[in-house]
Amino acid sequence: MKTQLEKIAGEVNRPCVTISLNTHRTYPDNASDAIVLKNLLLEATESVVAEFGKRPVTKLLDRINTLSDHIDNKDNLDSLHLFLSNSTTAIVQSPWSVTANSVHIADRFFIKPLIRLLNQTEHYLILILSQSGGSLLHAINNGIVAEIKNDDFPIGENQHYITNHEEMSDGKKVDNMVREYLNTVDKAVVRVNHDTNMRCVVVCTEDNYSRLLQVADVPSIYYGHVPIDYNDISHGNIIPKAWAVVEQIQQQRRTDAIKEMQEAVGQGLVITDLNEMYRAAKEGRGELLITHNDFQQPVKMTGPLSFDVVADATQPNVIADISSEIAWEVISKKGRAIFTSQPAIKTLGNIALKVRY
């Protein structure tokens, strides 16, 4: 996603067409998505031809006319975003809806949907520790991507057990055997974390999770745990519970970011003027940007680092949302960009930038 965003955000082409529409995951609602898409593609075609004529945008018009062939509405999520130019065709699905279906035509793509998707998409691991052993899953938000299978996983049942019948009643020795097993499991998870940077939700008993953290080499790689239901360890039962743990982590990140921004106000490190924010982000001074999910501001550039705010995003040569451009500049220069609807952001306004200096 980040590689794709870099390519799309960096393209300057005349014109760049961005189409965004709400879609549906299930039948019969998703049957209407094709009709909505067809109408938006027609709108894009008519607008492009009216502004540029046919000859300069022949390749773009061909891309628009054949795009429907590459989209299967049976696989839709909650929104669909299309990025089209004479040299680019990109199709991105998102699990978040948009405020309204839209067609944007400008010298750059409208990248807010991609930034929000990058910002709110979480790749993580789910470790299932059952009586028969351990398995490891790769999850993205509320969906399972695949089971991880390598030299460690799946892990068989605990082979650290006591064979002396007299020692089986020794609770301490039994506990030590369990800890040895969990230590083996932890080292296997750490190896995957090292390769992928993904953190982990553990599905197990509370006692085993407590022991796992005690023997863990890097306890911080674990997000939390979900109590195991031995009667149902299906992926369909596990993923909603694991995703709820991750959503809480994401919510806490946003809360912490707002608190950090509020503290930075007193240090004189917060900018709320859009022109100043854009300039600071371009200069690489942006450390943390917080934007309300619903905020969008079209502008018309008046210079390399200046612009005028406008009301109509459909005007020629207008950037549909300057907050997206600011967010990309912050992200691309190793800063953080947070999108949120939490009420606490209202103390800062719809958008605020904490600068490094």
C-alpha positions as CSV (number, residue, x, y, z in Angstrom):
1,M,0.0,0.0,0.0
2,K,2.8,2.5,0.9
3,T,4.6,1.7,-2.4
4,Q,1.3,2.2,-4.3
5,L,0.6,5.5,-2.4
6,E,4.1,6.8,-3.2
7,K,3.6,6.2,-6.9
8,I,0.1,7.7,-7.0
9,A,0.9,10.7,-4.8
10,G,4.0,11.5,-6.8
11,E,2.3,11.6,-10.2
12,V,1.8,14.9,-11.9
13,N,-0.2,14.5,-15.0
14,R,-2.8,16.5,-16.9
15,P,-5.4,15.2,-16.2
16,C,-5.4,12.8,-13.2
17,V,-8.9,11.4,-12.7
18,T,-9.9,10.0,-9.2
19,I,-13.2,8.3,-8.8
20,S,-14.5,7.3,-5.4
21,L,-17.7,5.5,-4.6
22,N,-19.4,3.6,-1.8
23,T,-19.9,-0.1,-2.5
24,H,-21.5,-3.1,-0.8
25,R,-20.1,-6.4,0.4
26,T,-23.1,-8.6,-0.2
27,Y,-25.8,-9.4,-2.7
28,P,-28.3,-8.0,-3.7
29,D,-26.9,-4.5,-2.6
30,N,-23.6,-5.0,-4.6
31,A,-25.6,-5.6,-7.8
32,S,-26.3,-1.8,-7.9
33,D,-22.6,-1.0,-7.6
34,A,-21.9,-1.6,-11.3
35,I,-24.6,0.9,-12.3
36,V,-23.2,3.6,-10.0
37,L,-19.7,2.9,-11.3
38,K,-20.9,3.1,-14.9
39,N,-22.5,6.5,-14.3
40,L,-19.4,7.9,-12.6
41,L,-17.2,6.7,-15.5
42,L,-19.5,8.4,-17.9
43,E,-19.4,11.6,-15.8
44,A,-15.6,11.4,-15.8
45,T,-15.5,10.8,-19.6
46,E,-17.7,13.8,-20.3
47,S,-15.8,16.1,-18.0
48,V,-12.4,15.1,-19.4
49,V,-13.5,15.5,-23.0
50,A,-15.2,18.9,-22.3
51,E,-12.0,20.3,-20.7
52,F,-9.3,18.7,-22.8
53,G,-10.8,17.3,-26.0
54,K,-10.4,13.7,-27.1
55,R,-7.0,13.6,-28.8
56,P,-4.7,14.6,-25.9
57,V,-6.4,12.1,-23.6
58,T,-6.9,9.1,-25.9
59,K,-5.1,6.6,-23.6
60,L,-7.0,7.9,-20.6
61,L,-10.4,7.5,-22.3
62,D,-9.4,4.0,-23.3
63,R,-8.6,3.2,-19.7
64,I,-11.9,4.7,-18.5
65,N,-13.9,2.8,-21.1
66,T,-12.4,-0.6,-20.3
67,L,-12.1,-0.2,-16.5
68,S,-15.3,-2.1,-15.7
69,D,-13.8,-5.2,-17.2
70,H,-11.3,-5.3,-14.3
71,I,-13.7,-5.0,-11.5
72,D,-15.7,-7.8,-9.9
73,N,-18.4,-6.3,-7.8
74,K,-18.9,-9.6,-5.9
75,D,-15.6,-8.9,-4.1
76,N,-16.4,-5.3,-3.1
77,L,-15.7,-3.9,0.4
78,D,-17.2,-0.6,1.6
79,S,-15.7,1.8,-1.0
80,L,-13.8,1.7,-4.2
81,H,-11.2,4.2,-5.5
82,L,-10.0,4.5,-9.1
83,F,-6.9,6.4,-10.2
84,L,-6.6,7.0,-13.9
85,S,-4.4,9.0,-16.2
86,N,-2.8,8.6,-19.6
87,S,-0.1,6.4,-17.9
88,T,-1.8,5.0,-14.8
89,T,-4.6,2.7,-13.8
90,A,-5.0,1.8,-10.1
91,I,-7.9,0.2,-8.4
92,V,-8.1,0.2,-4.6
93,Q,-10.8,-1.2,-2.3
94,S,-11.3,0.1,1.2
95,P,-13.2,-1.1,4.3
96,W,-14.2,2.6,5.0
97,S,-17.1,4.4,3.3
98,V,-16.8,7.9,1.7
99,T,-19.0,10.9,2.5
100,A,-20.2,11.0,-1.1
101,N,-19.5,9.4,-4.5
102,S,-17.3,11.7,-6.5
103,V,-15.2,12.4,-9.6
104,H,-12.0,14.5,-9.2
105,I,-10.1,15.9,-12.2
106,A,-6.9,17.8,-11.5
107,D,-3.1,17.7,-12.1
108,R,-2.7,15.3,-9.2
109,F,-4.7,12.4,-7.8
110,F,-7.0,12.8,-4.8
111,I,-5.1,10.7,-2.4
112,K,-7.0,11.0,0.9
113,P,-8.7,7.6,0.6
114,L,-5.2,6.0,0.2
115,I,-3.7,7.9,3.1
116,R,-6.6,6.9,5.4
117,L,-6.4,3.3,4.2
118,L,-2.7,3.3,5.0
119,N,-3.3,5.0,8.3
120,Q,-6.0,2.7,9.5
121,T,-4.9,-0.7,8.1
122,E,-3.3,-3.0,10.6
123,H,-1.3,-6.1,9.7
124,Y,-0.9,-8.3,12.8
125,L,-0.5,-11.9,14.0
126,I,-3.0,-14.1,15.8
127,L,-1.4,-16.9,17.9
128,I,-3.8,-19.7,18.8
129,L,-2.6,-21.8,21.7
130,S,-5.0,-24.8,22.0
131,Q,-4.6,-28.2,23.7
132,S,-3.3,-29.6,20.5
133,G,-0.5,-27.0,19.9
134,G,-0.1,-23.6,18.4
135,S,-0.9,-22.0,15.0
136,L,-0.1,-18.5,13.7
137,L,-2.3,-16.5,11.4
138,H,-1.6,-13.3,9.5
139,A,-4.6,-10.9,9.8
140,I,-5.4,-7.5,8.2
141,N,-8.0,-5.7,10.3
142,N,-11.0,-7.9,10.6
143,G,-9.9,-10.5,8.0
144,I,-7.5,-13.5,8.0
145,V,-5.0,-13.4,5.1
146,A,-3.3,-16.8,5.6
147,E,-2.0,-19.2,8.1
148,I,1.8,-18.9,8.6
149,K,3.6,-22.1,8.0
150,N,7.4,-22.3,8.4
151,D,10.0,-24.3,10.3
152,D,8.2,-23.4,13.6
153,F,4.5,-23.2,12.8
154,P,2.3,-24.9,13.3
155,I,3.7,-26.0,16.6
156,G,2.8,-29.4,18.0
157,E,1.4,-30.0,21.5
158,N,3.6,-29.5,24.5
159,Q,6.4,-32.0,24.6
160,H,7.8,-30.7,27.9
161,Y,6.0,-33.0,30.3
162,I,6.8,-35.0,33.4
163,T,7.1,-38.7,33.0
164,N,7.6,-39.5,36.7
165,H,4.2,-40.1,38.2
166,E,5.3,-39.0,41.7
167,E,6.3,-35.6,40.3
168,M,3.0,-35.0,38.4
169,S,1.5,-33.7,41.6
170,D,4.2,-31.2,42.0
171,G,2.5,-28.0,40.8
172,K,5.8,-26.1,40.5
173,K,7.4,-28.6,38.2
174,V,4.3,-28.9,36.1
175,D,4.2,-25.0,35.8
176,N,7.9,-25.0,34.8
177,M,7.2,-27.5,32.0
178,V,4.4,-25.2,30.7
179,R,6.7,-22.2,30.8
180,E,9.4,-24.1,28.8
181,Y,6.8,-24.8,26.1
182,L,5.6,-21.2,26.1
183,N,9.2,-20.0,25.9
184,T,9.7,-22.1,22.8
185,V,6.5,-20.7,21.3
186,D,7.5,-17.1,22.1
187,K,10.9,-17.5,20.4
188,A,9.1,-18.7,17.3
189,V,6.7,-15.7,17.4
190,V,9.7,-13.3,17.9
191,R,11.3,-14.7,14.7
192,V,8.2,-13.9,12.7
193,N,7.9,-10.5,14.3
194,H,11.6,-9.8,13.4
195,D,10.9,-10.6,9.8
196,T,7.5,-8.9,9.4
197,N,7.4,-6.2,12.2
198,M,3.8,-7.5,13.0
199,R,2.7,-7.7,16.6
200,C,0.5,-10.4,18.0
201,V,-2.9,-11.1,19.6
202,V,-2.9,-14.4,21.6
203,V,-5.9,-16.7,21.8
204,C,-5.4,-18.8,25.0
205,T,-6.3,-19.2,28.6
206,E,-5.6,-16.2,30.9
207,D,-3.1,-18.3,32.9
208,N,-1.2,-19.2,29.8
209,Y,-1.1,-15.7,28.6
210,S,0.2,-14.5,31.9
211,R,2.9,-17.2,31.8
212,L,3.8,-16.3,28.2
213,L,4.4,-12.6,29.1
214,Q,6.6,-13.7,32.0
215,V,8.9,-15.8,29.8
216,A,8.6,-13.6,26.7
217,D,11.9,-12.2,25.2
218,V,10.1,-9.1,24.0
219,P,6.7,-8.7,25.8
220,S,5.9,-5.6,23.8
221,I,5.2,-7.6,20.6
222,Y,2.0,-8.9,22.2
223,Y,-1.1,-6.6,21.8
224,G,-3.2,-8.6,24.3
225,H,-5.1,-11.8,24.5
226,V,-8.5,-13.3,23.8
227,P,-9.9,-16.1,26.0
228,I,-10.0,-19.4,24.1
229,D,-13.2,-21.2,23.5
230,Y,-12.2,-24.9,23.0
231,N,-15.6,-25.6,21.6
232,D,-15.0,-23.2,18.7
233,I,-11.5,-22.2,17.6
234,S,-12.7,-21.5,14.0
235,H,-11.3,-18.4,12.3
236,G,-14.8,-17.0,12.0
237,N,-15.1,-17.0,15.8
238,I,-11.6,-15.8,16.6
239,I,-11.1,-12.9,14.1
240,P,-13.8,-10.5,15.5
241,K,-12.5,-10.9,19.0
242,A,-8.9,-10.4,17.9
243,W,-9.8,-7.4,15.8
244,A,-11.6,-5.8,18.8
245,V,-8.3,-6.0,20.7
246,V,-6.4,-4.3,17.9
247,E,-9.1,-1.6,17.5
248,Q,-8.7,-0.7,21.1
249,I,-4.9,-0.3,20.5
250,Q,-5.6,1.9,17.5
251,Q,-8.1,4.0,19.5
252,Q,-5.5,4.5,22.3
253,R,-2.9,5.6,19.7
254,R,-5.2,8.3,18.5
255,T,-6.0,9.4,22.1
256,D,-2.3,9.5,22.9
257,A,-1.6,11.5,19.7
258,I,-4.2,14.1,20.6
259,K,-2.8,14.4,24.1
260,E,0.7,14.8,22.6
261,M,-0.6,17.6,20.3
262,Q,-2.3,19.4,23.2
263,E,0.9,19.3,25.2
264,A,2.8,20.7,22.2
265,V,0.5,23.7,22.0
266,G,2.0,25.0,25.2
267,Q,5.5,24.5,23.8
268,G,4.7,26.6,20.7
269,L,5.2,23.7,18.4
270,V,1.7,23.5,16.8
271,I,0.5,25.1,13.6
272,T,-3.1,25.4,12.5
273,D,-2.9,27.7,9.5
274,L,-3.1,25.6,6.3
275,N,-0.5,27.6,4.3
276,E,2.0,27.4,7.2
277,M,1.3,23.7,7.7
278,Y,1.9,23.0,4.0
279,R,5.1,24.9,4.0
280,A,6.4,23.2,7.2
281,A,5.4,19.8,5.9
282,K,7.2,20.4,2.6
283,E,10.3,21.5,4.5
284,G,10.3,18.2,6.5
285,R,9.4,19.9,9.8
286,G,6.1,18.0,10.3
287,E,6.3,15.5,13.2
288,L,2.6,14.8,13.8
289,L,-0.5,15.7,11.8
290,I,-4.0,15.2,13.2
291,T,-7.0,15.6,10.9
292,H,-10.7,15.1,11.5
293,N,-12.0,12.3,9.3
294,D,-14.6,14.6,7.8
295,F,-12.3,17.6,7.1
296,Q,-11.6,18.4,3.4
297,Q,-10.4,21.7,2.0
298,P,-10.0,22.5,-1.8
299,V,-7.4,25.0,-2.7
300,K,-5.9,26.6,-5.8
301,M,-2.1,26.9,-5.8
302,T,-0.7,30.5,-6.2
303,G,3.0,29.5,-5.9
304,P,5.2,26.5,-5.0
305,L,4.4,26.8,-1.3
306,S,1.2,28.9,-1.2
307,F,-2.4,28.6,-2.2
308,D,-5.8,30.2,-1.9
309,V,-8.7,28.4,-0.2
310,V,-11.7,27.9,-2.6
311,A,-15.2,26.6,-2.1
312,D,-15.6,24.5,-5.3
313,A,-13.3,21.4,-5.7
314,T,-14.5,20.9,-9.3
315,Q,-12.9,24.1,-10.6
316,P,-10.0,23.6,-13.0
317,N,-6.5,23.3,-11.5
318,V,-7.9,22.9,-8.0
319,I,-6.4,20.5,-5.4
320,A,-9.5,18.8,-4.0
321,D,-8.1,18.5,-0.5
322,I,-5.0,20.2,0.8
323,S,-5.1,18.2,4.0
324,S,-4.3,15.1,2.1
325,E,-1.3,16.7,0.4
326,I,-0.1,17.9,3.8
327,A,-0.6,14.4,5.3
328,W,1.5,12.8,2.4
329,E,4.3,15.3,2.9
330,V,4.4,14.5,6.6
331,I,4.3,10.7,6.0
332,S,6.9,10.8,3.2
333,K,9.3,12.7,5.4
334,K,9.1,10.2,8.4
335,G,6.4,12.0,10.3
336,R,3.0,10.6,11.5
337,A,-0.5,11.4,10.2
338,I,-3.5,10.5,12.3
339,F,-7.2,10.6,11.1
340,T,-9.8,10.6,13.8
341,S,-13.4,11.5,14.7
342,Q,-12.7,11.6,18.5
343,P,-14.4,14.6,20.1
344,A,-11.2,15.6,21.8
345,I,-9.7,16.8,18.5
346,K,-12.2,19.7,18.5
347,T,-10.0,21.5,21.1
348,L,-7.4,21.7,18.2
349,G,-9.7,22.4,15.3
350,N,-10.2,20.2,12.3
351,I,-6.5,19.9,11.5
352,A,-3.3,20.6,13.5
353,L,0.4,20.0,12.8
354,K,3.1,19.5,15.5
355,V,6.5,20.6,14.1
356,R,9.9,19.3,15.0
357,Y,11.3,22.8,15.5
